[in-house]
Amino acid sequence: MMRTNLLYGTVYGSAQSVAEALANELENRGVVVNLLQPDELEGFIPSVDEWLLVVTSTTGQGDLPDDIAPWFYALKEQAPYLPGLPYAVVGLGDSSYDTFCGAGHQVDDLLRELGGESLAPMLTIDAMETMEPETDALDWLGGWVKF
Ligand SMILES: Cc1cc2nc3c(=O)[nH]c(=O)nc-3n(C[C@H](O)[C@H](O)[C@H](O)COP(=O)(O)O)c2cc1C
């Protein structure tokens, strides 16, 4: 069974809650999940032999939260070639902003540029539409994880 690295970036905690819900569900399905806390991200380079799930909210104007931004910019700077890295991104945002889920899109774009292959189209969760982002995320996961 594929091991999964699961990262999150959050300002107010919603993305963390979504990441924890996804981790629980994957573990229930028999997946070994490595849920990385933001203070564990320094120097983390995804392995192409493991899935990578990234859950991030957006702050500022399309910006990454401070807890995940250093990891993102270090990866972008280092630009390791990650051929076939199986990945998926969940973006949390608010459609009243011009840059809806801008942080999630930045992560999705970078992972694709590095050679990753998305397991599923990025999920965008709109705070204007739902009070239960965990439910949206679990529905999305169930749509493509077939075990
Ligand atoms: C100061 C501030 C700036 C925000 N900027 C954006 C943005 O540019 N784009 C977006 O889609 N959502 C934006 N949001 C909405 C958050 O991403 C959204 O509320 C999200 O659910 C917060 O998740 P979190 O609790 O994990 O931080 C912003 C929210 C705040 C408070």
PDBQT file of the ligand as one rigid body, heavy atoms in Angstrom, charges set to zero:
ROOT
HETATM    1  C1  LIG A 201      -6.798  38.167   5.811  1.00  0.00    +0.000 C 
HETATM    2  C2  LIG A 201      -7.384  37.080   4.952  1.00  0.00    +0.000 A 
HETATM    3  C3  LIG A 201      -6.988  36.982   3.623  1.00  0.00    +0.000 A 
HETATM    4  C4  LIG A 201      -7.530  35.983   2.789  1.00  0.00    +0.000 A 
HETATM    5  N1  LIG A 201      -7.145  35.930   1.461  1.00  0.00    +0.000 NA
HETATM    6  C5  LIG A 201      -7.714  35.009   0.652  1.00  0.00    +0.000 A 
HETATM    7  C6  LIG A 201      -7.364  34.952  -0.739  1.00  0.00    +0.000 A 
HETATM    8  O1  LIG A 201      -6.572  35.746  -1.266  1.00  0.00    +0.000 OA
HETATM    9  N2  LIG A 201      -7.950  34.005  -1.505  1.00  0.00    +0.000 N 
HETATM   10  C7  LIG A 201      -8.841  33.106  -0.993  1.00  0.00    +0.000 A 
HETATM   11  O2  LIG A 201      -9.340  32.272  -1.736  1.00  0.00    +0.000 OA
HETATM   12  N3  LIG A 201      -9.189  33.131   0.324  1.00  0.00    +0.000 NA
HETATM   13  C8  LIG A 201      -8.640  34.040   1.147  1.00  0.00    +0.000 A 
HETATM   14  N4  LIG A 201      -8.976  34.066   2.486  1.00  0.00    +0.000 N 
HETATM   15  C9  LIG A 201      -9.955  33.085   2.998  1.00  0.00    +0.000 C 
HETATM   16  C10 LIG A 201      -9.318  31.878   3.715  1.00  0.00    +0.000 C 
HETATM   17  O3  LIG A 201      -8.413  31.198   2.878  1.00  0.00    +0.000 OA
HETATM   18  C11 LIG A 201     -10.446  30.931   4.133  1.00  0.00    +0.000 C 
HETATM   19  O4  LIG A 201     -11.246  31.570   5.115  1.00  0.00    +0.000 OA
HETATM   20  C12 LIG A 201      -9.928  29.600   4.671  1.00  0.00    +0.000 C 
HETATM   21  O5  LIG A 201     -11.018  28.756   4.914  1.00  0.00    +0.000 OA
HETATM   22  C13 LIG A 201      -9.126  29.764   5.959  1.00  0.00    +0.000 C 
HETATM   23  O6  LIG A 201      -8.582  28.515   6.294  1.00  0.00    +0.000 OA
HETATM   24  P1  LIG A 201      -7.591  28.328   7.548  1.00  0.00    +0.000 P 
HETATM   25  O7  LIG A 201      -8.445  28.353   8.798  1.00  0.00    +0.000 OA
HETATM   26  O8  LIG A 201      -6.961  26.980   7.344  1.00  0.00    +0.000 OA
HETATM   27  O9  LIG A 201      -6.584  29.414   7.504  1.00  0.00    +0.000 OA
HETATM   28  C14 LIG A 201      -8.465  35.063   3.313  1.00  0.00    +0.000 A 
HETATM   29  C15 LIG A 201      -8.841  35.166   4.675  1.00  0.00    +0.000 A 
HETATM   30  C16 LIG A 201      -8.332  36.159   5.476  1.00  0.00    +0.000 A 
HETATM   31  C17 LIG A 201      -8.792  36.271   6.905  1.00  0.00    +0.000 C 
ENDROOT
TORSDOF 0
